[in-house]
Amino acid sequence: MDELAKCTCIICGEPKSEGIHIVSEFICDACEAEMVHTDVKEEKYNYFIHQMKQIWVQKNA
Ligand SMILES: [Zn+2]
């Protein structure tokens, strides 16, 4: 494997080398951990859902 490539997190917008890939998009460890512990009623969860919808819109455009 080559050196760690940094991907841009779709939540915080920062380039990170560690995180998860969802639908070819990237979410960094920090944001992923935050999401896991975020109640569904909270704004950040809604923001995440919004971001995911943006991805789907882009994929289907
Ligand atoms: Zn992030």
N, CA, C, O and the ligand as a Tripos MOL2 file, in Angstrom:
@<TRIPOS>MOLECULE
protein
  245   243    62     0     0
PROTEIN
NO_CHARGES

@<TRIPOS>ATOM
      1 N           0.8280   -1.1990    0.0000 N.3       1 MET1
      2 CA          0.0000    0.0000    0.0000 C.3       1 MET1
      3 C           0.8650    1.2520    0.0000 C.2       1 MET1
      4 O           1.9080    1.2980    0.6510 O.2       1 MET1
      5 N           0.4360    2.2380   -0.7140 N.am      2 ASP2
      6 CA          1.1630    3.4990   -0.7500 C.3       2 ASP2
      7 C           0.9450    4.2840    0.5380 C.2       2 ASP2
      8 O           0.1840    3.8750    1.4150 O.2       2 ASP2
      9 N           1.6220    5.4040    0.6290 N.am      3 GLU3
     10 CA          1.4250    6.2490    1.7940 C.3       3 GLU3
     11 C          -0.0360    6.6770    1.8940 C.2       3 GLU3
     12 O          -0.7600    6.7460    0.9010 O.2       3 GLU3
     13 N          -0.4380    6.9570    3.1200 N.am      4 LEU4
     14 CA         -1.8240    7.3100    3.3660 C.3       4 LEU4
     15 C          -2.2600    8.5280    2.5610 C.2       4 LEU4
     16 O          -1.6800    9.6090    2.6590 O.2       4 LEU4
     17 N          -3.2900    8.3180    1.7700 N.am      5 ALA5
     18 CA         -3.8400    9.4380    1.0180 C.3       5 ALA5
     19 C          -4.8570   10.1470    1.8910 C.2       5 ALA5
     20 O          -5.6550    9.5080    2.5780 O.2       5 ALA5
     21 N          -4.8230   11.4520    1.8610 N.am      6 LYS6
     22 CA         -5.7950   12.1950    2.6490 C.3       6 LYS6
     23 C          -7.0480   12.4530    1.8270 C.2       6 LYS6
     24 O          -6.9970   12.8950    0.6790 O.2       6 LYS6
     25 N          -8.1790   12.1570    2.4680 N.am      7 CYS7
     26 CA         -9.4520   12.4140    1.8230 C.3       7 CYS7
     27 C         -10.1220   13.5780    2.5210 C.2       7 CYS7
     28 O          -9.8870   13.8180    3.7060 O.2       7 CYS7
     29 N         -10.9460   14.2950    1.7990 N.am      8 THR8
     30 CA        -11.6540   15.4190    2.3870 C.3       8 THR8
     31 C         -12.9600   14.9400    3.0060 C.2       8 THR8
     32 O         -13.8250   14.3910    2.3240 O.2       8 THR8
     33 N         -13.0820   15.1550    4.2930 N.am      9 CYS9
     34 CA        -14.2870   14.7640    5.0220 C.3       9 CYS9
     35 C         -15.4760   15.5940    4.5460 C.2       9 CYS9
     36 O         -15.3880   16.8160    4.4320 O.2       9 CYS9
     37 N         -16.5900   14.9130    4.2700 N.am     10 ILE10
     38 CA        -17.7650   15.6440    3.7750 C.3      10 ILE10
     39 C         -18.4810   16.3950    4.8890 C.2      10 ILE10
     40 O         -19.3010   17.2710    4.6150 O.2      10 ILE10
     41 N         -18.1850   16.0640    6.1340 N.am     11 ILE11
     42 CA        -18.8560   16.7240    7.2550 C.3      11 ILE11
     43 C         -18.1080   17.9750    7.6830 C.2      11 ILE11
     44 O         -18.6860   19.0610    7.7330 O.2      11 ILE11
     45 N         -16.8240   17.8280    7.9910 N.am     12 CYS12
     46 CA        -16.0790   18.9930    8.4820 C.3      12 CYS12
     47 C         -15.2660   19.6560    7.3740 C.2      12 CYS12
     48 O         -14.7590   20.7650    7.5450 O.2      12 CYS12
     49 N         -15.1440   18.9670    6.2330 N.am     13 GLY13
     50 CA        -14.4670   19.5620    5.0980 C.3      13 GLY13
     51 C         -12.9560   19.5880    5.2080 C.2      13 GLY13
     52 O         -12.2800   20.2460    4.4170 O.2      13 GLY13
     53 N         -12.4220   18.8680    6.1930 N.am     14 GLU14
     54 CA        -10.9790   18.8680    6.3870 C.3      14 GLU14
     55 C         -10.3480   17.6040    5.8090 C.2      14 GLU14
     56 O         -10.9560   16.5340    5.8410 O.2      14 GLU14
     57 N          -9.1390   17.7270    5.2870 N.am     15 PRO15
     58 CA         -8.4430   16.5630    4.7700 C.3      15 PRO15
     59 C          -7.9320   15.6850    5.9020 C.2      15 PRO15
     60 O          -7.1500   16.1340    6.7400 O.2      15 PRO15
     61 N          -8.3730   14.4370    5.9230 N.am     16 LYS16
     62 CA         -7.9640   13.5080    6.9740 C.3      16 LYS16
     63 C          -7.5210   12.1950    6.3370 C.2      16 LYS16
     64 O          -7.9760   11.8200    5.2570 O.2      16 LYS16
     65 N          -6.6250   11.5130    7.0370 N.am     17 SER17
     66 CA         -6.1430   10.2420    6.5120 C.3      17 SER17
     67 C          -6.8750    9.0570    7.1160 C.2      17 SER17
     68 O          -6.8190    7.9450    6.5890 O.2      17 SER17
     69 N          -7.5720    9.3030    8.2390 N.am     18 GLU18
     70 CA         -8.2930    8.1970    8.8720 C.3      18 GLU18
     71 C          -9.7800    8.4810    8.9420 C.2      18 GLU18
     72 O         -10.2110    9.5550    9.3590 O.2      18 GLU18
     73 N         -10.5580    7.4820    8.5200 N.am     19 GLY19
     74 CA        -12.0030    7.6500    8.5380 C.3      19 GLY19
     75 C         -12.6600    6.5370    7.7510 C.2      19 GLY19
     76 O         -12.0270    5.5280    7.4390 O.2      19 GLY19
     77 N         -13.9230    6.7200    7.4320 N.am     20 ILE20
     78 CA        -14.6620    5.6960    6.7130 C.3      20 ILE20
     79 C         -15.1620    6.2480    5.3850 C.2      20 ILE20
     80 O         -15.3670    7.4500    5.2210 O.2      20 ILE20
     81 N         -15.3520    5.3280    4.4440 N.am     21 HIS21
     82 CA        -15.8850    5.7100    3.1470 C.3      21 HIS21
     83 C         -17.3190    5.2140    3.0200 C.2      21 HIS21
     84 O         -17.6110    4.0380    3.2330 O.2      21 HIS21
     85 N         -18.1960    6.1310    2.6710 N.am     22 ILE22
     86 CA        -19.6010    5.7700    2.4600 C.3      22 ILE22
     87 C         -19.9980    6.2660    1.0840 C.2      22 ILE22
     88 O         -19.8880    7.4540    0.7800 O.2      22 ILE22
     89 N         -20.4600    5.3420    0.2580 N.am     23 VAL23
     90 CA        -20.8790    5.6970   -1.0890 C.3      23 VAL23
     91 C         -19.7860    6.5130   -1.7840 C.2      23 VAL23
     92 O         -20.0590    7.5330   -2.4170 O.2      23 VAL23
     93 N         -18.5680    6.0480   -1.6530 N.am     24 SER24
     94 CA        -17.4030    6.6790   -2.2780 C.3      24 SER24
     95 C         -17.0950    8.0590   -1.7130 C.2      24 SER24
     96 O         -16.2080    8.7500   -2.2140 O.2      24 SER24
     97 N         -17.8140    8.4640   -0.6820 N.am     25 GLU25
     98 CA        -17.5020    9.7110    0.0030 C.3      25 GLU25
     99 C         -16.7890    9.3680    1.3030 C.2      25 GLU25
    100 O         -16.8000    8.2200    1.7480 O.2      25 GLU25
    101 N         -16.1810   10.3580    1.8950 N.am     26 PHE26
    102 CA        -15.3490   10.1110    3.0630 C.3      26 PHE26
    103 C         -15.8130   10.8890    4.2930 C.2      26 PHE26
    104 O         -16.1460   12.0710    4.2210 O.2      26 PHE26
    105 N         -15.8230   10.1840    5.4200 N.am     27 ILE27
    106 CA        -16.1520   10.8290    6.6950 C.3      27 ILE27
    107 C         -15.0170   10.4940    7.6560 C.2      27 ILE27
    108 O         -14.6950    9.3230    7.8630 O.2      27 ILE27
    109 N         -14.4160   11.5200    8.2390 N.am     28 CYS28
    110 CA        -13.2630   11.2970    9.1040 C.3      28 CYS28
    111 C         -13.6650   10.6510   10.4320 C.2      28 CYS28
    112 O         -14.8310   10.6680   10.8270 O.2      28 CYS28
    113 N         -12.6740   10.0890   11.0990 N.am     29 ASP29
    114 CA        -12.9050    9.3980   12.3590 C.3      29 ASP29
    115 C         -13.6400   10.2640   13.3710 C.2      29 ASP29
    116 O         -14.5720    9.8110   14.0360 O.2      29 ASP29
    117 N         -13.2090   11.5080   13.4750 N.am     30 ALA30
    118 CA        -13.7960   12.4090   14.4750 C.3      30 ALA30
    119 C         -15.2860   12.6210   14.2240 C.2      30 ALA30
    120 O         -16.0940   12.5480   15.1490 O.2      30 ALA30
    121 N         -15.6430   12.8830   12.9750 N.am     31 CYS31
    122 CA        -17.0410   13.1230   12.6480 C.3      31 CYS31
    123 C         -17.8570   11.8410   12.7580 C.2      31 CYS31
    124 O         -19.0110   11.8640   13.1850 O.2      31 CYS31
    125 N         -17.2520   10.7270   12.3720 N.am     32 GLU32
    126 CA        -17.9380    9.4450   12.4500 C.3      32 GLU32
    127 C         -18.2340    9.1130   13.9020 C.2      32 GLU32
    128 O         -19.3350    8.6660   14.2250 O.2      32 GLU32
    129 N         -17.2690    9.3270   14.7720 N.am     33 ALA33
    130 CA        -17.4530    9.0650   16.1930 C.3      33 ALA33
    131 C         -18.5280    9.9710   16.7700 C.2      33 ALA33
    132 O         -19.3310    9.5640   17.6100 O.2      33 ALA33
    133 N         -18.5200   11.2080   16.2970 N.am     34 GLU34
    134 CA        -19.5070   12.1660   16.7830 C.3      34 GLU34
    135 C         -20.9140   11.7420   16.3560 C.2      34 GLU34
    136 O         -21.8660   11.8410   17.1290 O.2      34 GLU34
    137 N         -21.0280   11.2730   15.1250 N.am     35 MET35
    138 CA        -22.3190   10.8470   14.6130 C.3      35 MET35
    139 C         -22.8650    9.6690   15.3800 C.2      35 MET35
    140 O         -24.0590    9.5960   15.6690 O.2      35 MET35
    141 N         -21.9730    8.7380   15.7120 N.am     36 VAL36
    142 CA        -22.3860    7.5390   16.4400 C.3      36 VAL36
    143 C         -22.9930    7.9150   17.7870 C.2      36 VAL36
    144 O         -23.9360    7.2830   18.2640 O.2      36 VAL36
    145 N         -22.4260    8.9650   18.3880 N.am     37 HIS37
    146 CA        -22.8920    9.3690   19.7100 C.3      37 HIS37
    147 C         -23.9090   10.4960   19.6670 C.2      37 HIS37
    148 O         -24.3030   11.0350   20.7020 O.2      37 HIS37
    149 N         -24.3270   10.8450   18.4640 N.am     38 THR38
    150 CA        -25.2780   11.9390   18.3290 C.3      38 THR38
    151 C         -26.7010   11.4100   18.2930 C.2      38 THR38
    152 O         -27.0200   10.4990   17.5280 O.2      38 THR38
    153 N         -27.5380   11.9820   19.1130 N.am     39 ASP39
    154 CA        -28.9480   11.6050   19.1240 C.3      39 ASP39
    155 C         -29.5780   12.0160   17.7990 C.2      39 ASP39
    156 O         -29.2410   13.0610   17.2420 O.2      39 ASP39
    157 N         -30.4850   11.2000   17.3020 N.am     40 VAL40
    158 CA        -31.0980   11.4760   16.0000 C.3      40 VAL40
    159 C         -31.8420   12.7960   15.9720 C.2      40 VAL40
    160 O         -32.0810   13.3490   14.8990 O.2      40 VAL40
    161 N         -32.2100   13.3050   17.1320 N.am     41 LYS41
    162 CA        -32.9650   14.5570   17.1680 C.3      41 LYS41
    163 C         -32.0520   15.7710   17.0610 C.2      41 LYS41
    164 O         -32.5130   16.8870   16.8240 O.2      41 LYS41
    165 N         -30.7750   15.5480   17.2330 N.am     42 GLU42
    166 CA        -29.8600   16.6800   17.2560 C.3      42 GLU42
    167 C         -29.5590   17.2430   15.8710 C.2      42 GLU42
    168 O         -29.6470   16.5490   14.8580 O.2      42 GLU42
    169 N         -29.2110   18.4900   15.8640 N.am     43 GLU43
    170 CA        -28.9780   19.1860   14.6110 C.3      43 GLU43
    171 C         -27.8720   18.5820   13.7710 C.2      43 GLU43
    172 O         -27.9590   18.5540   12.5430 O.2      43 GLU43
    173 N         -26.8300   18.0970   14.4320 N.am     44 LYS44
    174 CA        -25.7110   17.5490   13.6670 C.3      44 LYS44
    175 C         -26.1120   16.3210   12.8880 C.2      44 LYS44
    176 O         -25.5930   16.0680   11.8010 O.2      44 LYS44
    177 N         -27.0270   15.5620   13.4370 N.am     45 TYR45
    178 CA        -27.4920   14.3890   12.7120 C.3      45 TYR45
    179 C         -28.2420   14.8390   11.4630 C.2      45 TYR45
    180 O         -28.0710   14.2850   10.3770 O.2      45 TYR45
    181 N         -29.0690   15.8480   11.6470 N.am     46 ASN46
    182 CA        -29.8010   16.3880   10.5060 C.3      46 ASN46
    183 C         -28.8430   16.9310    9.4550 C.2      46 ASN46
    184 O         -29.0690   16.7900    8.2530 O.2      46 ASN46
    185 N         -27.7730   17.5510    9.9300 N.am     47 TYR47
    186 CA        -26.7720   18.0770    9.0140 C.3      47 TYR47
    187 C         -26.1140   16.9420    8.2350 C.2      47 TYR47
    188 O         -25.8630   17.0500    7.0340 O.2      47 TYR47
    189 N         -25.8460   15.8650    8.9410 N.am     48 PHE48
    190 CA        -25.2550   14.7080    8.2900 C.3      48 PHE48
    191 C         -26.1860   14.1420    7.2180 C.2      48 PHE48
    192 O         -25.7620   13.8280    6.1060 O.2      48 PHE48
    193 N         -27.4470   14.0230    7.5760 N.am     49 ILE49
    194 CA        -28.4290   13.5190    6.6180 C.3      49 ILE49
    195 C         -28.4860   14.4370    5.3980 C.2      49 ILE49
    196 O         -28.5700   13.9820    4.2570 O.2      49 ILE49
    197 N         -28.4380   15.7300    5.6680 N.am     50 HIS50
    198 CA        -28.4380   16.7070    4.5840 C.3      50 HIS50
    199 C         -27.2320   16.4900    3.6740 C.2      50 HIS50
    200 O         -27.3570   16.5040    2.4490 O.2      50 HIS50
    201 N         -26.0760   16.2930    4.2750 N.am     51 GLN51
    202 CA        -24.8600   16.0710    3.4990 C.3      51 GLN51
    203 C         -24.9880   14.8020    2.6580 C.2      51 GLN51
    204 O         -24.5830   14.7770    1.4960 O.2      51 GLN51
    205 N         -25.5480   13.7570    3.2470 N.am     52 MET52
    206 CA        -25.7040   12.5010    2.5200 C.3      52 MET52
    207 C         -26.6560   12.6700    1.3390 C.2      52 MET52
    208 O         -26.4480   12.0970    0.2690 O.2      52 MET52
    209 N         -27.7030   13.4650    1.5520 N.am     53 LYS53
    210 CA        -28.6330   13.7230    0.4530 C.3      53 LYS53
    211 C         -27.9330   14.4630   -0.6780 C.2      53 LYS53
    212 O         -28.1700   14.1990   -1.8560 O.2      53 LYS53
    213 N         -27.0550   15.4070   -0.2880 N.am     54 GLN54
    214 CA        -26.2920   16.1400   -1.2880 C.3      54 GLN54
    215 C         -25.4880   15.1760   -2.1560 C.2      54 GLN54
    216 O         -25.3860   15.3420   -3.3720 O.2      54 GLN54
    217 N         -24.9220   14.1690   -1.5030 N.am     55 ILE55
    218 CA        -24.1290   13.1740   -2.2240 C.3      55 ILE55
    219 C         -25.0070   12.4520   -3.2460 C.2      55 ILE55
    220 O         -24.6280   12.2830   -4.4050 O.2      55 ILE55
    221 N         -26.1690   12.0380   -2.7970 N.am     56 TRP56
    222 CA        -27.0630   11.3010   -3.6980 C.3      56 TRP56
    223 C         -27.5030   12.1740   -4.8590 C.2      56 TRP56
    224 O         -27.6200   11.7090   -5.9930 O.2      56 TRP56
    225 N         -27.7450   13.4480   -4.5650 N.am     57 VAL57
    226 CA        -28.1390   14.3720   -5.6220 C.3      57 VAL57
    227 C         -27.0110   14.4740   -6.6520 C.2      57 VAL57
    228 O         -27.2490   14.4570   -7.8600 O.2      57 VAL57
    229 N         -25.7800   14.5790   -6.1460 N.am     58 GLN58
    230 CA        -24.6340   14.6920   -7.0470 C.3      58 GLN58
    231 C         -24.4730   13.4360   -7.8980 C.2      58 GLN58
    232 O         -24.1810   13.5100   -9.0920 O.2      58 GLN58
    233 N         -24.6710   12.2690   -7.2530 N.am     59 LYS59
    234 CA        -24.4970   11.0050   -7.9710 C.3      59 LYS59
    235 C         -25.5380   10.8280   -9.0630 C.2      59 LYS59
    236 O         -25.2710   10.2320  -10.1060 O.2      59 LYS59
    237 N         -26.7210   11.3530   -8.8070 N.am     60 ASN60
    238 CA        -27.8210   11.1400   -9.7410 C.3      60 ASN60
    239 C         -28.0300   12.3050  -10.6980 C.2      60 ASN60
    240 O         -28.9350   12.2890  -11.5320 O.2      60 ASN60
    241 N         -27.1810   13.3100  -10.5620 N.am     61 ALA61
    242 CA        -27.3340   14.4810  -11.4370 C.3      61 ALA61
    243 C         -26.9170   14.1380  -12.8520 C.2      61 ALA61
    244 O         -26.9740   14.9930  -13.7370 O.2      61 ALA61
    245 ZN        -14.7030   15.2920    9.5870 Zn       62 ZN62
@<TRIPOS>BOND
     1     1     2 1
     2     2     3 1
     3     3     4 2
     4     3     5 am
     5     5     6 1
     6     6     7 1
     7     7     8 2
     8     7     9 am
     9     9    10 1
    10    10    11 1
    11    11    12 2
    12    11    13 am
    13    13    14 1
    14    14    15 1
    15    15    16 2
    16    15    17 am
    17    17    18 1
    18    18    19 1
    19    19    20 2
    20    19    21 am
    21    21    22 1
    22    22    23 1
    23    23    24 2
    24    23    25 am
    25    25    26 1
    26    26    27 1
    27    27    28 2
    28    27    29 am
    29    29    30 1
    30    30    31 1
    31    31    32 2
    32    31    33 am
    33    33    34 1
    34    34    35 1
    35    35    36 2
    36    35    37 am
    37    37    38 1
    38    38    39 1
    39    39    40 2
    40    39    41 am
    41    41    42 1
    42    42    43 1
    43    43    44 2
    44    43    45 am
    45    45    46 1
    46    46    47 1
    47    47    48 2
    48    47    49 am
    49    49    50 1
    50    50    51 1
    51    51    52 2
    52    51    53 am
    53    53    54 1
    54    54    55 1
    55    55    56 2
    56    55    57 am
    57    57    58 1
    58    58    59 1
    59    59    60 2
    60    59    61 am
    61    61    62 1
    62    62    63 1
    63    63    64 2
    64    63    65 am
    65    65    66 1
    66    66    67 1
    67    67    68 2
    68    67    69 am
    69    69    70 1
    70    70    71 1
    71    71    72 2
    72    71    73 am
    73    73    74 1
    74    74    75 1
    75    75    76 2
    76    75    77 am
    77    77    78 1
    78    78    79 1
    79    79    80 2
    80    79    81 am
    81    81    82 1
    82    82    83 1
    83    83    84 2
    84    83    85 am
    85    85    86 1
    86    86    87 1
    87    87    88 2
    88    87    89 am
    89    89    90 1
    90    90    91 1
    91    91    92 2
    92    91    93 am
    93    93    94 1
    94    94    95 1
    95    95    96 2
    96    95    97 am
    97    97    98 1
    98    98    99 1
    99    99   100 2
   100    99   101 am
   101   101   102 1
   102   102   103 1
   103   103   104 2
   104   103   105 am
   105   105   106 1
   106   106   107 1
   107   107   108 2
   108   107   109 am
   109   109   110 1
   110   110   111 1
   111   111   112 2
   112   111   113 am
   113   113   114 1
   114   114   115 1
   115   115   116 2
   116   115   117 am
   117   117   118 1
   118   118   119 1
   119   119   120 2
   120   119   121 am
   121   121   122 1
   122   122   123 1
   123   123   124 2
   124   123   125 am
   125   125   126 1
   126   126   127 1
   127   127   128 2
   128   127   129 am
   129   129   130 1
   130   130   131 1
   131   131   132 2
   132   131   133 am
   133   133   134 1
   134   134   135 1
   135   135   136 2
   136   135   137 am
   137   137   138 1
   138   138   139 1
   139   139   140 2
   140   139   141 am
   141   141   142 1
   142   142   143 1
   143   143   144 2
   144   143   145 am
   145   145   146 1
   146   146   147 1
   147   147   148 2
   148   147   149 am
   149   149   150 1
   150   150   151 1
   151   151   152 2
   152   151   153 am
   153   153   154 1
   154   154   155 1
   155   155   156 2
   156   155   157 am
   157   157   158 1
   158   158   159 1
   159   159   160 2
   160   159   161 am
   161   161   162 1
   162   162   163 1
   163   163   164 2
   164   163   165 am
   165   165   166 1
   166   166   167 1
   167   167   168 2
   168   167   169 am
   169   169   170 1
   170   170   171 1
   171   171   172 2
   172   171   173 am
   173   173   174 1
   174   174   175 1
   175   175   176 2
   176   175   177 am
   177   177   178 1
   178   178   179 1
   179   179   180 2
   180   179   181 am
   181   181   182 1
   182   182   183 1
   183   183   184 2
   184   183   185 am
   185   185   186 1
   186   186   187 1
   187   187   188 2
   188   187   189 am
   189   189   190 1
   190   190   191 1
   191   191   192 2
   192   191   193 am
   193   193   194 1
   194   194   195 1
   195   195   196 2
   196   195   197 am
   197   197   198 1
   198   198   199 1
   199   199   200 2
   200   199   201 am
   201   201   202 1
   202   202   203 1
   203   203   204 2
   204   203   205 am
   205   205   206 1
   206   206   207 1
   207   207   208 2
   208   207   209 am
   209   209   210 1
   210   210   211 1
   211   211   212 2
   212   211   213 am
   213   213   214 1
   214   214   215 1
   215   215   216 2
   216   215   217 am
   217   217   218 1
   218   218   219 1
   219   219   220 2
   220   219   221 am
   221   221   222 1
   222   222   223 1
   223   223   224 2
   224   223   225 am
   225   225   226 1
   226   226   227 1
   227   227   228 2
   228   227   229 am
   229   229   230 1
   230   230   231 1
   231   231   232 2
   232   231   233 am
   233   233   234 1
   234   234   235 1
   235   235   236 2
   236   235   237 am
   237   237   238 1
   238   238   239 1
   239   239   240 2
   240   239   241 am
   241   241   242 1
   242   242   243 1
   243   243   244 2
@<TRIPOS>SUBSTRUCTURE
     1 MET1         2 RESIDUE 1 A MET
     2 ASP2         6 RESIDUE 1 A ASP
     3 GLU3        10 RESIDUE 1 A GLU
     4 LEU4        14 RESIDUE 1 A LEU
     5 ALA5        18 RESIDUE 1 A ALA
     6 LYS6        22 RESIDUE 1 A LYS
     7 CYS7        26 RESIDUE 1 A CYS
     8 THR8        30 RESIDUE 1 A THR
     9 CYS9        34 RESIDUE 1 A CYS
    10 ILE10       38 RESIDUE 1 A ILE
    11 ILE11       42 RESIDUE 1 A ILE
    12 CYS12       46 RESIDUE 1 A CYS
    13 GLY13       50 RESIDUE 1 A GLY
    14 GLU14       54 RESIDUE 1 A GLU
    15 PRO15       58 RESIDUE 1 A PRO
    16 LYS16       62 RESIDUE 1 A LYS
    17 SER17       66 RESIDUE 1 A SER
    18 GLU18       70 RESIDUE 1 A GLU
    19 GLY19       74 RESIDUE 1 A GLY
    20 ILE20       78 RESIDUE 1 A ILE
    21 HIS21       82 RESIDUE 1 A HIS
    22 ILE22       86 RESIDUE 1 A ILE
    23 VAL23       90 RESIDUE 1 A VAL
    24 SER24       94 RESIDUE 1 A SER
    25 GLU25       98 RESIDUE 1 A GLU
    26 PHE26      102 RESIDUE 1 A PHE
    27 ILE27      106 RESIDUE 1 A ILE
    28 CYS28      110 RESIDUE 1 A CYS
    29 ASP29      114 RESIDUE 1 A ASP
    30 ALA30      118 RESIDUE 1 A ALA
    31 CYS31      122 RESIDUE 1 A CYS
    32 GLU32      126 RESIDUE 1 A GLU
    33 ALA33      130 RESIDUE 1 A ALA
    34 GLU34      134 RESIDUE 1 A GLU
    35 MET35      138 RESIDUE 1 A MET
    36 VAL36      142 RESIDUE 1 A VAL
    37 HIS37      146 RESIDUE 1 A HIS
    38 THR38      150 RESIDUE 1 A THR
    39 ASP39      154 RESIDUE 1 A ASP
    40 VAL40      158 RESIDUE 1 A VAL
    41 LYS41      162 RESIDUE 1 A LYS
    42 GLU42      166 RESIDUE 1 A GLU
    43 GLU43      170 RESIDUE 1 A GLU
    44 LYS44      174 RESIDUE 1 A LYS
    45 TYR45      178 RESIDUE 1 A TYR
    46 ASN46      182 RESIDUE 1 A ASN
    47 TYR47      186 RESIDUE 1 A TYR
    48 PHE48      190 RESIDUE 1 A PHE
    49 ILE49      194 RESIDUE 1 A ILE
    50 HIS50      198 RESIDUE 1 A HIS
    51 GLN51      202 RESIDUE 1 A GLN
    52 MET52      206 RESIDUE 1 A MET
    53 LYS53      210 RESIDUE 1 A LYS
    54 GLN54      214 RESIDUE 1 A GLN
    55 ILE55      218 RESIDUE 1 A ILE
    56 TRP56      222 RESIDUE 1 A TRP
    57 VAL57      226 RESIDUE 1 A VAL
    58 GLN58      230 RESIDUE 1 A GLN
    59 LYS59      234 RESIDUE 1 A LYS
    60 ASN60      238 RESIDUE 1 A ASN
    61 ALA61      242 RESIDUE 1 A ALA
    62 ZN62       245 GROUP 0 **** ****
